[in-house]
Amino acid sequence: MAVRVTEAEVKAILDDTSLTDPQILAYIGSANVMVNTALGTGTTDILKEIERWLTAHMIASTRERTALKEEAGGASITYTGKYDQGLASTPYGQMVLSLDTTGTMASLIGRSAKIFAIPSFD
């Protein structure tokens, strides 16, 4: 897998991370596969930037979600974004949408599988 970005390049745009380089590299690998599948395997600067911001989005969506509101008494935390908002749920994902001038990444939002139960006619 020939990834376009390094762990240091991803760390440069993350607010703060406690993830190790091998952990970040795993996210980079996932972002690389998604970028290659959705946008192609070219080596352009824009693909590198999309891969970098997509990696940060994946980290912010899973391991290091951004807090919107925290409370001490009664211990409560509210996170920004919602899982069903896709790339729009983090500032990093919003940057991916801005960088992708083809609109391909935006078209991935909202795709979901649906299961319908058919009642038995017995």
N, C-alpha and C positions, 0 to 999 in steps of 0.2 A: 504494500500500500504506500504510494508516494503522496504523503500529505503535503499541503501547501504552507501550513503555518507551524510555528513552534510554540512550545508551552509559554515561553517568555512573551511572545507576541499576544497571546490570549490573556496572560496576567496583566499586561499593560492596559487593557481596557476594562478589566473587572475591577469593581470597587475595592474588594478585598477578598482574598480566598485563603482557605486553610488546606486546600487540596494539594497533594503532592504532584510532581511532574508526571509520574506514571499514571495517576488518576486523570489528570488533564489530557494526557495523550490518548486515553481511552475515549474521551469525549471528542477530541480532534478526529479520531478515526471514524466515529459515527457521523460527525458533520461532513467529513470528506466523502463518505459513501453517499450521503444524501445530496450533496452538491454535485457529485459526479453523475448520479442517477437523474437528478432533476435538470441540471444545467449543462452537463457534458464534462469532458475531461480536459478541456483546454487549460493552458497555463497562464491565462491573462491575470492582470493585477486585480480585476474586479472579482474573479472567482476566489482569489486568495482572501480578499476582504470579506466576501460573503461567508467563506469557511470560518474565518476568525470570529466574526460576529455571531454566526450560528453556533459555534462552540460555546461562546459565552452565554448565549440564550439557553442552550441545553443545560449548562451548569446552573444558571439562575432559576431554571424551571424545576430542577430536581434537588440537587444537593445543597444549594445555597440560595434559597428563595429570599427575596427582598421583603423586609417587613414594612408594612404601611403604618401600623399602629401597634405599640407594645404597652402593656400595663403591668404593674408590679403587684398591687393588691388584688388577689383573686387570680393572678397569673393568666394573662390573656395575650394572644398575638394574632394580628390580622396581616395576611400577606397581600402584596400587590398582585394584580392579574388573576386570571382564572384559567384552569387547564383547557377549557373548551374554546379559548380565544386564540389558541395556536401561537404563531409568531408575534401576534399583536399583544401578547400577555406580558412581555418584558421590553425594556428599552433596547436591549440587544437584538431581539427579534424584530422590533420596529425598524432598526437600522438595516437588518437583512432585507426587509421589504423595500426600504428606500434604495438600497444598493442594486437590487435586482430590477433593472430597467425592462426586462422581458415580461415581468409579472408572473413568471412561472412559480416562484415561491409563494406568492399571494394566492395563486390558484389552488395550492395544497390545503389552505385553510378551509375547514368545513367538510372536508372529505371524511366520511365515516361509514362504517358498516351498520346496517340495520337488520334486525332479525324480527320476523313476524311469525307469530304462532298461528297455526291453522287448527281450528278446533276439529276434533274427531267427529265424524258423522255416523259413528256406530250407534 
